[in-house]
Amino acid sequence: MDATQFSIAFFATLLTGEAVIFALTFSAASSWPSLRAIDSHIAFREWVLVGWFAALFTACGLLVGDAPGATYGALLFLLANVFGIFSFIRLFGLASVGGRNELLRHTLAGALSRQGAQAVRSTGAQENDAVINSYLGAVSQAATSNDPTALRHLAHQLVEAEVPAASAEPAITLHLVVLHRLARATLISGADPAQVAACSRILVDSSIVHIRRLADPAPALGSLSRYLAWLANTALLMSVRGVASNRAARELVALSTDARLKILRCVDPDPKSAAARDELGTILTTPVQVLLWCSDFTEFHGAHQASAFYGVHEILTGAKFMGNYWDGASVLTQLRDNLYGAAALTSTEARDTREVFGSPHDFDHFWALVSVTAFATLRDVRLPHPPELIRPEFTPDPQLLGAYLRTFATHRYFDSADQARSALLTLVGRADTPGSPAAEIRTARRGHDYRMPAPITEPHHRPAAMVLAIACRLAPLAPDDTDTDLRRFLATLPVPALRAAARLAVRVLPGAAEQPDPADAIVLGLAVLQLVGTHTREGS
């Protein structure tokens, strides 16, 4: 009887101790970690169940005078106490930050693994696991309350979660969702920009690690590239409008430019420098993957656009492009010559690329479509650019804009106004045939939804940008070049189409807003192309 009383008292002591630790450690306002995750970790229900059976046997044995029953109850209480010591130690481990983070990493990894397995079985859209929803709720709560310590722990829980390769896709999606929530919190809710930027950088690095594990990394890498460019422009716009602080916008712009440079180094087969081991060796291996990523990377006026074509040229042809785009060198013209010119390359990479493109006309058509999207998503040049937001490759410098646009403008696959009009009609009316690069890219993107705030818009839905994409290929590249063909082409356009293109030019091209005539606005705006190579012309 004394041993039984001691066992019951010890059981009650353990139960009280767990209740005290739980009350002091875990917040009732937070759903992360969930009670289910804690219960599974410390085996609380199993322990209480053994104690319940022990109490039942003991009580029944004492009431009916059954000594063996009471003895069984006492033995079960001893077992419950051993089980309770184990549960108490596990719960005490959760009272520390490291122990709790370890539990949450395993819990999050399990949820992502389940979601990955579910995605393999089903091709439709997947709902978030309850654990992932709880994690996202904790991220939003920490961001709203401006708790930098909680944000840092939550970010490390995600990047340190060990998930199998089959679950890399859900892991990348969750990385991008958390990245967007952190950016929104610092722009709107006033979360600490420095802490948000630090967490965002490790999220970007972790995303690239997971992207390398994918069979087709291009859709995920393209989505990350697009989002970072969109984020920098959104931060600039919200700062100018007074919605976000300049400090928050500056941190996000720096994050965007640095992260896009890291992505560029990860794509380039032979980068000039590498800051980490994971930047060695290109992520992309096939022509379609390169074309998909490049079409995404050139959207939203993101940093390092022109530099991206160096790696693209090397992957598609197996040879380096040795020109300097600041001197006016045309990478797309060189790429076309290396694939279809008189001295076309015969490397394996060049043969594979020719097989993907097909004819030279298909090559020209694809890059014209890419330039349409690039024109449509340029920044509004009418907005002031605060000095504190100026970063390398993210400046209001018209010469930098001219360098970006000249990449496409020097790809001149026609040389007269009549041919330009035919090219425009082809852009507007031609459907992508099965097997064409645009169709293959659309197929590769299917089923990869990363819940980005900037959805993909097809070039065919941007007729005003189509006009500018064709017009830039007739625009003068030097001050002494004539604009006769450009004006003849613009004169043949329907008035609504010309006005729509002029409105876009006023938004994205410097100097266009000063001209009341639509044709003059386009011609003067495209004069930004002449700023590239000025130092070379002056020297010669």
ABEGO torsion letter per residue (X at the ends): XAAAAAAAAAAAAAAAAAAAAAAAABBAABAOBBAAAAAAAAGAAAAAAAAAAAAAAAAAAAAAGBAAAAAAAAAAAAAAAAAAAAAAAAAAAAABAAAAAAAAAAAAAAAAAAAAAAAAABABBBBBBAAAAAAAAAAAAAAAAGBAAAAAAAAAAAAABBBBAAAAAAAAAAAAAAAAAAAAAAAAAGBBAAAAAAAAAAAAAAAAAAAAABABAAAAAAAAAAAAAAAAAAAAAAAAAGABBAAAAAAAAAAAAAAAAAAAAAABABBABBABAAABEBABABAAAAAAAAAAAABGGBBGAAAAAAAAAAAAAGBBBABBAAAGBBAAAAAAAAAABAABBABAAAAAAAAAAEBAAAAAAAAAAAAAAAAAABBBAABBBBAAABBBGBBABAAAAAAAAAAAAABBABABAAAAAAAAAAAAABBBBBGBAAAAAAAAABGBBAGBABBBBBAAABAAAAAAAAAAAABBABAABBAAAAAAAAAABBAAAAAAAAAAAAAABBGAAABABAAAAAAAAAAAAAABGAAAAAAX
